[in-house]
């Protein structure tokens, strides 16, 4: 949160204020780990479930839906396209960190030691 609030002061972007920092962070905190777990389970177990549309909606709402409503109500100029991609990256980065059961050091070691194979 401190980094987001600092960014809103430092960059002076029309669509980056303290209010949206709290709104988007709140929805990200509520949904990101569940969303990632749902999508990973669907990929890993190769099964579709009704929770996948919910997870996709939670992701969309957290990175663009609440952003659009907030700035429409406040009257700020929006930079939606760029914000969508930046917020998606932050959303899934937070999801990985909050979903992982261990320390950040252990997460870093697991990422470094992972061998990716494409089937």
N, C-alpha and C positions, 0 to 999 in steps of 0.2 A: 504494500500500500504506500509506503513511504516513497518508493521509486516512482510510482504512478503520480502521486501528488507533486513530487519534485518536478517531474516531466511536464505537468500542467502549468507550472510557473515558469519553467525554463524555456520551453518551446513556444509558448504563447499561441498555440494553434486554436483556431476558431471552434473546433469541436472537442477540445480536450480541456475540460474543467474539473474541478474537484467533485462536483455532483456525479458526473458520469463515471468517474473513477470508482466511487462507492457503489453505484448501481451495478455496473458491469462486474466488479469484483464480487459482489454479493451473489449474483446469479452464477458466476463461474464457480465460486466456492460450493454452492449448493449442488451443482449438476455435473461438473467436469469429471470427477472420479467415477461416478455412476455411468456417465455417457461412455467414457473410455472402456470401462469394464464390459458394458453391454456390447459395444462394437468388437472388442477383442474376443468375447465369448462367441459371438456370431461367426467371426472368422475362424476361430480355432475349432469349434464344434461343427462348422459347416451347416448351421441350421438357422432358419429365419424365425423370428418371433415378433410378437406385437410390440415388444419394448424397443425395437430398432427405430420405428418412426418417432417414438417418444424421445429417444436419445438424440436423434437428428434434430428434432424440434428444440430440445434443450440447448444443444450446441448453437443452432441458429439464433434462438432467443438471446442467449448470453453474448454472442459476438455482434449481432446486428439488430435484432428486433427491439430490445430495450434501448439500444443506441438511437435508433430511428425515432421511437416514441419520445424519448427524453428530449432530443434536440428539436423535434417538431414542437413540443410543448414550450420549451424554453426560447425557441426562435433562433438558435445558433445555426450558422452555415455548416453543412455537413460535408465530409470527405469520406463517403461510405465505402467506396471501392477499396481504397488504401487501408482504411480502418478494418474492413472485413478480413483482409489477409493478415494484418498485424495482430489483430485480436484472436484470430484462429490459431496462430502460432503460440501466443501466450496462453490461450485456453488449454491446448493439449500439453503444453509444457507444464502447466499447473496440474493437469490431470495426472501426468506421469509422476510428478513429485508427490502429490497427495495420495495417489493410489498405491505407491510402492510401500511395502511393509519393511522398513529398515531405515538406516541413516542415509544422508546424502552421500557420504563417503562410500557406503556399500553400493548405493545406486550407481555411482560413477564407476566403481570397479566392475560391476555387472555389465554396464554398457560397454566398457573397454574390452571385456573378455568375451563378449558375444560374437559368435561367428554367424554371419548371415548367409544363408544358402537359398538360392532361388530354385524352386522345383519346376 
